[in-house]
Amino acid sequence: MLIRMVLKRDEKPVVVEELKTLLGNYRTVGILNMSKMPARQFLRIKNMISKDGVKIKMMRKGLIMRALNESGVNGVNGLVDRISDSPALLFSNSDPFKLFSLLKKNRATSAAKVGSVVTKDIIIPKGSIGIPPGPAITTLGKIGLKTRVEGGKIAVINDKTVLKAGESVTADFAAVFSLLKIEPIEIGLRLVAAWENGMIYGSDVLDVSVDQYLRDVESAVRAATNLSLNTGYITTQTASLAIQLAFWHAKSLCLAANILEKDVIGELLAKAVAEAEALEEKIPATEPTPLQS
């Protein structure tokens, strides 16, 4: 687990001033909950996101609260209420939504413990596992893996989904994952809340699917357009559509009422020809009358 640095009394004001400077220099400030975060996974994630300009500062809760309250940055002290017992400050120049998405994408893996819950399907592919035959065959068989010996090594015969997302790791699964050096547990940084330009966004607001968001926007645009056209409340965005709709309504009326207009004459003539042909088909054919001599 993470170990926080112990500061001397004269070092604490220096740290607070450093945090206050960072608070004033970044577009977005986040509060992370670092409880139960393994040190190895944290360092891996930190290295992954550092290339995106993200900085993380782990300090004692009291020092973070003091920096937030004394910074003078508009509304950033609102993060104080979101601080957990194991907090860290996160600094970024991305907006909070992009930042949350970045953290979701950059997750580290960890070995499975009994009782751990996997967040995605765990598939063991077919092929050699590079281990000679022996007790490992029995270990693999306990979770339903079919094996054979190829070239003196154990090989899995078929791809197999051994655990589905949301299922828990049992002792048998943990033994197989350890044997195959699989780390099925994903660990990520937990962004509790983020500040930007005086606004505080909680994780429940930030956890948005970009694809779903775009679908919602498209749906809202369609609904607004339909409302505008159906109520006759024409806007700059719907004016061209309203003109097209009015034209098609007028054209339909002309065709239905046989009103001669230059834009529908061709279609009226085609309609008349079609009606004449249909009528002709309904008239029974008659033999010509012979001429009287």
N, C-alpha and C positions, 0 to 999 in steps of 0.2 A: 504494500500500500504506500501511498504518497506520504512523505515526511516533510513537514514545513520547517523552514529555517528559523532558528531561534535568534532573535535580534537583541542586541544590547540596548539599554535605555536611550543612549545618545544616537543610536542608529535609527530609531523609530521615526523621529521627525523628518529625517532625510528621506526615508521610504515614503512617508505620506506626501511630501513635496513632489517626489518623483511620480507618484500616482496622480496627483493633481495636475501635473504638467501633461501627462498622457491623456487625462480626461478632457483637457482642452484642445488636444491636437488630433483627435480622431472623430470621425463622423458617427460611428456607432460604438456603444459601450454595452457589454453584456455581462450578466451574472451567471456563473457556472456553479453547478452543484458537483463537487468533486468527491463526495462520500463513496466509498467502496471502489474507487478508481485505481486499478493496479498501476504501479509506476512504469512498468515496461510498456504497457499499452498507451499510457498517457504520452510518453516520450515519442512513440511512433506516430501518434496522431498529431502531436505538436509539430513534429518535423514535416508531416504531410501538408498541414495548413499554413505553415510559415511562409511557403512560397507564394501564397495568396495575400501576404501582407498582414496576417493575423498575429497579434501578440497576446500572450497570456501571462498574467501576473498572479501568483499564488501568495497570499499574505494572510495574516491573522484577521479574523472577522472584525475585531475592533479597529484595526488600521484601515481596512477597506471602508468601514462605515465612516470613520473620521475623514478620509479623503473625499468621499462622496458628499458629505455634509459641508465641507469647507471649500470645495472646488469653485463654487460660484457659477458653475455651468448650469444653464437653464434647465431645471427639472430633473437633472441627473440624480439628485438626492432621493428621487422617488424609487430608486432601485434598492434603497436601504431596507424597505419592507419585504423585499424578495430574497434577501440574503439567507442562506442556509448555515448550518453549523460548520460546513467545510466548503467555503466559497473560494472563487477565484474571479478576477476581473479579466474580461476579454475585450480587446480593442481591434477595431477594423474600420476600413473606409468603404466597405460594401454596405448596402442597405440591410436592415435586419432580416428581411425575407431571404435574400441571397445568402446571407451569413448562415441562417438556420439550415438552408438547403446544403450549403457547403459542409457543415458539420455532419449532416445525415449521410452524405456521400463518403466522407472520410472517417471510416470506422476501423478499428483494429480488431483482430481476432484473438481468441483466448482458448486455452484447453478447456474441455468440458469437465464439469464436476457432477456428481450424482445429484439429480434434482434440478440442474440447469435447464432452462427452456430455450429451445432453438427458435430463431426468428425467421428461418427460411428452410426449405427442404434440403436435407442432407443426402446427397447421392454418392454412392461409391461406384466408380466406373469399373468396367471389366478390364482384365489385364493383370500382368504380374505385379505383385506387391513387393517383390525383391527380398522375400524372407524364405529360408529353406523350410521344408515340411517338418512338422513337429507339433507341439502344443498349440501353435497359432491356428492350426486348422480347426481345432475344437473351439477356440475363442471366436473365430469368425462364424462358425456354424451356429453359435448361440443366438446370433441376431439374424439368422436366415440366409447367410451368404453361402452360395454354392461355389465350391472351389475344386481345382485339380492341380496337379503338379506339371509344370512345363519347364523344361531345361533346368531341373533341379530347384525350381522356385515355386512358391504357391501363386496361383493365378485365380482371380475371380472370374467366373464363367460369364456372368451377365451383369449389365448395369442394374443397380438396385437402389431404390429410394428407401433408406433405412429409417429415417425419421422425417416427419412432416412438420412444417412451421407450426409452432405452438405446443409441440409435444415435449415431454420432459426426458432427460437423459437418465437411463438406468445404469446400474453397475456394469451390466454386460456391454452396453453401448460405450460407456466411458473406457472400458478395457480395450475395445476395438479401436476407438479413436486414438487412444494412446499408442497402441501398436502400430497404427498407420500414420501416426504423427499428423492427425487431422485436428485443426482448431476450429470447431463449429460454432463457437459462441462469439457473437459480435458485441463489441464494447465501443461506445461513443461518448463524446462530451455532451453533458446535459445542460443545454442553455435554458435557464429558468425564465429569463426576461431580458429584453434589450431596450436600450434608450437610443432615440434618434431625434434630434431637433426638438427637444422638449416633450416628446411622446414616449410612453412606456408601452411595450408590446410583450404580452405574456406568451409562453410557449404554445398555448392552445390556439392563439391567433397566428403565430408564425408557422405552425406546422400545416402548410398548405401545399397540396399537389399542384404543380405548375400546369399540368395537362388538364386537371379538373377545373382549375381557375380559368383557363382559357375557354373551356367548354361552357362554364357559367357565364362568362362575359359574352360569348357568342349567343347564348340563349337569351340573355337580357337584351341584347341588341335586336334580336328577332322579335321579341315580345314588344319592345318599345316601338319598333317600326310598324308592327301590326296594329298597335293601339293608335298610333298617329294616323294611319290610313283609314282605319275603321271608324274613327270619330271625326275625321275631317280636320284634325288639328295638324296642319301642315307645317313642317319645319324645313330648315335649310337642307338637312340630311335626307328628308323624304319627299321633297318637292318634285324631283325628277320621276320618282316612282309613282307619285300621285298623278302626274300628267300621263304617264304610260297607262295607268289603270283607267283613268277617265277615257283615254282614247279607245282602249279595248271595250269598255262598256258601251261607248257610242257606236263603235263598229258592230257590236253584237246586236244593238237595237236596230241599226240600219238593215242588217241581214234578216232579222226576225220580221221587221215591218216592210221589207222590200222598198226601202227608201233609196232612191238613186243618188249616190254621191260618188265622186271620182275615185275615192279610196276603196270603194266596195263594188264598183261596177263589174269588175272581172269575176269576183266571187259570186255576185248575184246571177250573172250569166251561167257560170258553172253550176250553180244551184238549180237554175231553170232547166238546164240540159239534163241534169241528174233526175229531176222530177219528171221530165218528159219521158225519159228512158224507162223510169219505173212505171209510169202510167202505160206506156206502150207494151210492157211485159204483161200487164194485167188484162189487156184487150185481147179476146180470143181471135185467133186467125180465122178468116173466112175464105171459102173457095170462090174464085171469080165466077160471076154469072155468065153462062154461055150465051152467045149472041143468037137472037131469033132470026131464022131465015125468012 
